[in-house]
Amino acid sequence: MSVVLVLTEECDPTADAIIDELQQRGVEIYRADLGWFPRDLELDAVLDTEGWSGRLHGPHRNLCLNDVQSVLYRRPTGFTIPPGMSRAEMRHAQMEAKIGLGGILWSLPGVLWVNHPARAADMYKPLQLATAARMGLLTPRTLVTNQAKAVRRFAEEVDGPIGVKPLGYASIVEGRRRALYTHPLTDDDLADLRGVEHTAHLFQQYIADKRYELRLTVVGEQMFAAGVYAGSPAARVDFRADAKTLSYRTVEVPGHVAAGVRAFMRHFHIIYGAFDFCVDSEGRHWFLECNPAGEYLFIEHPTGLRISAALADLLQKGTQ
């Protein structure tokens, strides 16, 4: 029996859409969240001359590890360590869980990962930008610093406005979850940069004359390109800030951009990527970032692009 293992949090509409596609084809699926381990998910694996074999024992059914042919690694939560341990014991238990369960799953032979967590973990934004530039993609001028004087120097050097955006997490929890949107810097911001010294920040040339933003979703060898058109000033700065005003349409991707994207994916050894570009008034495509587990339903529903079906094809075949 061949099984598609889906690792994600319990509420994940994107994973649900892919699972629906697979179920319509009669594909066997085992869905789990790493956060179930070790309380509600148990591991029993033995090493022999052929590698690791054994089972995952879940709350409702079990999984034979040798049946796994592909893994959809979406957004699993962290391991749930039982209460009552000291802080040092909890850190130790979490690391043992990561190395133990992760090491077993990662070692399964011939398994297709979409995407492998180790590959995705390598994709820090500064590394992405440097790699994109090496692959021939156009990148905005960018500064990473914790020095106020460096920010002011950068603002003088860049021909036009600059913005600040997060290096990692796109949201922060302060009582409730709050999104961290791109923020163009004003003169007042540049005059008062208190707090910059506390950590690293990413400052970037702001493409003010953009026609639209491009969400390019790549599944194996297939590319699904959609233009995202802003309908308000807030959405023009960051389309997530005012999603209700957005409109979408399928667009063409220039050959040199497609080639750069494929080279980028080969470099990072990823099979799925949600790429964000900004397309300016001259038609130049500015690379912003790639999310190896990015959302796409907001593109698929209004455009009819069959991204879920493409992912299901990939996972069902178990090979690219």
HELIX and SHEET records of a PDB file:
HELIX    1   1 PRO A   13  GLN A   24  1                                  12    
HELIX    2   2 LEU A   34  TRP A   36  5                                   3    
HELIX    3   3 LEU A   65  ASP A   67  5                                   3    
HELIX    4   4 ARG A   87  TRP A  106  1                                  20    
HELIX    5   5 PRO A  117  ALA A  121  1                                   5    
HELIX    6   6 LYS A  125  ARG A  134  1                                  10    
HELIX    7   7 ALA A  148  GLU A  157  1                                  10    
HELIX    8   8 ASP A  187  ALA A  191  1                                   5    
HELIX    9   9 VAL A  196  HIS A  198  5                                   3    
HELIX   10  10 PRO A  233  VAL A  237  1                                   5    
HELIX   11  11 PHE A  239  THR A  245  5                                   7    
HELIX   12  12 GLY A  255  PHE A  268  1                                  14    
HELIX   13  13 LEU A  297  THR A  303  1                                   7    
HELIX   14  14 ILE A  307  LYS A  317  1                                  11    
SHEET    1   A 4 GLU A  28  ALA A  32  0                                        
SHEET    2   A 4 VAL A   3  LEU A   7  1                                        
SHEET    3   A 4 VAL A  68  TYR A  73  1                                        
SHEET    4   A 4 LEU A 112  VAL A 114  1                                        
SHEET    1   B 3 GLU A  42  ASP A  48  0                                        
SHEET    2   B 3 GLY A  51  HIS A  57 -1                                        
SHEET    3   B 3 ASN A  62  CYS A  64 -1                                        
SHEET    1   C 4 THR A 142  THR A 145  0                                        
SHEET    2   C 4 HIS A 201  GLN A 205 -1                                        
SHEET    3   C 4 ILE A 162  LYS A 165 -1                                        
SHEET    4   C 4 HIS A 183  PRO A 184 -1                                        
SHEET    1   D 2 SER A 171  VAL A 173  0                                        
SHEET    2   D 2 ARG A 177  ALA A 179 -1                                        
SHEET    1   E 5 SER A 247  THR A 250  0                                        
SHEET    2   E 5 GLN A 222  TYR A 229 -1                                        
SHEET    3   E 5 LYS A 210  VAL A 219 -1                                        
SHEET    4   E 5 TYR A 272  ASP A 280 -1                                        
SHEET    5   E 5 HIS A 285  ASN A 291 -1                                        
END                                                                             
